[in-house]
Amino acid sequence: MPNIKSAKKRVLISKENNERNRAERSALKTMLKKFDAAVAEGNKEAAGQAYQAAVKSVDQAVGKGILHKNNAARKKSQITRKLNQLA
C-alpha cells in the first residue's frame, strides 16, 4: 500500500477507471453478441438494427480508449461481412 498521499489517490482513481473500462468492455461484448444472435436467427431487420447499434458501440469504445482504432476497424469489417452474407 502506498504511503504518499498522491500515490494513494492514484490507486483509487485507477481502481475506478478499471471498473469503468470493464463495464464498457462488457457492454460492447453484449452488443456484439446480440448482433451475432440476430444473424444466427436469420432475421434481416433485427440484424440490421443490431448492426447499427454494434457499430455505434465499437466507435464509442474507440473514443473512450477501450479499443484500438485498427481493432475496431477489424470488428466492424467482420460484422459487416456477416450482415452481407445474411442478405
N, C-alpha and C positions, 0 to 999 in steps of 0.2 A: 504494500500500500504506500502511495506517495506521501511524503511529508510536507512538501511545498504546496502552498495554497493554490497556485495556478495549475500545478500538476493534478491536484485533487479535482479541480474544476474540469480539466481536460478529460479525466476519467469519466465524470458524469456526462459530459457532452458527448463523448464518443459512444457511451452506452445508449444514450437517446438516439443518436444518429444510426447506430446499428439496428435498433428496434424499428426505426422508421424505414430504413432500407430493406429490412427483412419483410416488412408489411408490403412495401411497394413491389418487391420481387414476387411475393406470394400472389398479389392481385394480378400482376402481369401473367403469371403462370396460369391462373384461373381463367383469364380471358382467352389465352391460347387453347386451353383445354375445352372451353365452351365452343370455340371455333371448330376444333377437331371433332367434337361430338356432333355438331351440326353437319359437318361434311360426311361423317360416318353414317349419319341418319339419311343423307341424300336429299335433304331439304334445301333447295337453292335459295329461297327467300331468307330463311333463318341463317344460312351460311353467309349470305351477303351482309346481313346486319351484323353478325358476329365478326365478319372480316373487317368491317369498318371500325368496330369497337376495338378489335385486336390491334389494328394498325395504329389507332389513336393511342392505345396503351403503350405500344412499343415506342412511339415517338415521344411520349411523355417521359418514359423511362430514360431515354437518351438525354432529354432536357434536364432531368434530375440527377444525371450521372450514374444511374443504376446500370445501364448498358453502354457499351462502346458503340460508336456510330456504325462501324462495319458489322458488328454482331447484329445490330438492329436491322441493317440492310439485308443481311442473310435471312433473318427470321421473316421479314416482310416478303422477301422473294419466295421463300418456302411456302408461306401460307397463300400467296398469290397463285403459285403453281398448283396447289391443292384445289383452290377455288376454280381455276380454269379447267382442270381435269374433270371437275364435277359438271361443268357446263358442257 
